[in-house]
Amino acid sequence: MVALNPEKIANLRQHATSQPDKIIAHYCRQRAYDQHRQADLALDLTPATVAISKNNLGKLVVELTDLLLERSPEGSLLQVKGHAQYDVYKLRLESSGYVPANDDLPMHLGLRLARRIVELHGGEMTHETTPNQHYFEICLPLANDAAS
């Protein structure tokens, strides 16, 4: 298991992705299209080189985008913002009109997977829910070298 093997974690953290903005935009648009919510999506993303593989960044974005789209009514805005700040890439996914589904969010498999991906890459993830809004904020380390 990766979580118990420091060598595997170190190897995982060697991956880098340039232009995460394009990958994030691709997966957000795809998920919004699949749920007929293209008009509800607003993107504000800038390029950088992030210490995460393209595959894992894609998984992270898909899980969180799906969660927010599934739990918010059609017509409510999903804003996705990402930019480099200091030594991290800050990614924020925010849904207005969020409808909480009981108290099952901490047990949601997609959320647990997303959090684990972030942690394994040395990042942090926070989230907050109010009756009319939900957001996830992810901070992933910027890569020192060119991406693969």
Secondary structure, DSSP 4 states (H G I P E B T S, - for coil): -GGG-HHHHHHHTT--EE-HHHHHHHHHHHHHHHTT-GGGEEEEE---EESS-HHHHHHHHHHHHHHHHHTS-TT--EEEEEEEETTEEEEEEEEET----TT-GGG-HHHHHHHHHHHHTT-EEEEEEETTEEEEEEEEEBPSS---
